[in-house]
Amino acid sequence: SQQGEEDPQALSIQEGENATMNCSYKTSINNLQWYRQNSGRGLVHLILIRSNEREKHSGRLRVTLDTSKKSSSLLITASRAADTASYFCATPETSGSRLTFGEGTQLTVNP
Amino acid sequence: SQTIHQWPATLVQPVGSPLSLECTVEGTSNPNLYWYRQAAGRGLQLLFYSVGIGQISSEVPQNLSASRPQDRQFILSSKKLLLSDSGFYLCAWSVLGYNEQFFGPGTRLTVL
């Protein structure tokens, strides 16, 4: 079964608003990662949060991790039209060599 | 700095024809290499990964195969394409011991 599952599947907001995406996973992890994919392009790594971290910031991105609930959230503040993309969470296998990706959240930011 | 290349960018092939997609990485040594397939609007399905030359792990039984003839070269092949092989193919690399992956630009394959 899918290790990482995002919700919502799709999110449409206005420029300037905040966007929150959630990810749930099933097994114990040592980190969780978020990636971004523009339409027709490869994925770009955004941020990695380790299991002993509860919150991490990078520019307008804020990621939280709740290992007791096996969930993570990605917040994009003051969204821009250029943030329109699909966002995926990913969790590593125990060996650390493979990642399992969720189905993604399609974010549309309307100008 | 490290870069990853994939080619071709797009490919249209008839059913039953062979396939060869190539991925090369520059600026790093002994990377882990990965092939993923992505259906439209969906997540990534891991097809193959490699931790070294000649070492290939297959994740999904199918008519595809992968090879790693050189340290920084990863090739995805098929002898006879099926309609279901259509999709967006992504190559990625990571540093052994770290989990962050770096993706290539992808190849859009359409099988007619």
Interface residues (C-beta under 8 A of the other chain):
Chain A: Q2 N31 Q33 G40 R41 G42 L43 V44 H45 L48 F88 A90 P92 G96 S97 R98 L99 T100 F101 G102 E103 G104 Q106
Chain B: N32 Y34 G41 R42 G43 L44 L46 Y49 V51 F88 L90 A92 S94 L96 G97 Y98 N99 E100 Q101 F102 F103 G104 P105 G106 R108
